[in-house]
Amino acid sequence: MFNLGEHVVCPGHGVGQILSVETKNMGEAVKSFYIIKVVTNGMKVMIPTDSKEGVRQLVNINEIDNVFNLLGDHNVKVDNSTWNRRHREYSLKVKTGSLIEIADVLRQLLLLKMSKKLSFGERKMLDQCKELLVKEIALSSGTPEPEISNKIDSLYN
């Protein structure tokens, strides 16, 4: 269980804050839900409290170090398959909510951007991944968002 006011990560939505826990009648069963306000857009989502993939805690300092190590490792093969295939794979990784998976997608897109012009969809995915990383790392570490963003940018300039 998470506490009211605690920041958590909702896969597919990003960082949110738990506003309340509500119970709802679902047919013959009564289920509990976290009511979470997403930080980036103010949207409220209901996530079952017993969901395995529902929410997770913010990353810790060790995981943040792993993210920056991954982003700094440019010695990887860039996927040159069609944009549709890459987009499907990237979307699946982002929906896991794993910061490492999101960082991997961001790295792939930033490396791809160094060799060719990204499509609108690729730029949108790049921006989404960067925003998810920056928000969570900033909240977890207490570092201002622009500083995190600049640190990521400096790895690719």
LINJO-V547739 format. One record per backbone hydrogen bond with DSSP energy under -1.0 kcal/mol. CO is the residue of the C=O (numbers start at 0). NH is the residue of the N-H. If there is no record, write none. Layout:
co:CO nh:NH
co:CO nh:NH
This chain:
co:2 nh:5
co:5 nh:17
co:7 nh:15
co:8 nh:55
co:9 nh:12
co:9 nh:13
co:13 nh:9
co:14 nh:38
co:15 nh:7
co:16 nh:36
co:17 nh:4
co:19 nh:34
co:21 nh:32
co:23 nh:30
co:25 nh:28
co:28 nh:25
co:30 nh:23
co:31 nh:48
co:32 nh:21
co:33 nh:46
co:34 nh:18
co:34 nh:19
co:35 nh:44
co:36 nh:16
co:37 nh:41
co:42 nh:37
co:44 nh:35
co:46 nh:33
co:47 nh:50
co:55 nh:8
co:59 nh:63
co:60 nh:64
co:61 nh:65
co:62 nh:66
co:63 nh:67
co:64 nh:68
co:65 nh:69
co:66 nh:70
co:67 nh:71
co:71 nh:73
co:73 nh:75
co:81 nh:85
co:82 nh:86
co:83 nh:87
co:84 nh:88
co:85 nh:89
co:86 nh:90
co:87 nh:91
co:88 nh:92
co:89 nh:93
co:90 nh:94
co:93 nh:96
co:97 nh:101
co:98 nh:102
co:99 nh:103
co:100 nh:104
co:101 nh:105
co:102 nh:106
co:103 nh:107
co:104 nh:108
co:105 nh:109
co:106 nh:110
co:107 nh:111
co:108 nh:112
co:111 nh:114
co:111 nh:115
co:118 nh:122
co:119 nh:123
co:120 nh:124
co:121 nh:125
co:122 nh:126
co:123 nh:127
co:124 nh:128
co:125 nh:129
co:126 nh:130
co:127 nh:131
co:128 nh:132
co:129 nh:133
co:130 nh:134
co:131 nh:135
co:132 nh:136
co:133 nh:137
co:134 nh:138
co:135 nh:139
co:136 nh:140
co:137 nh:141
co:143 nh:147
co:144 nh:148
co:145 nh:149
co:146 nh:150
co:147 nh:151
co:148 nh:152
co:149 nh:153
co:151 nh:154
co:152 nh:155
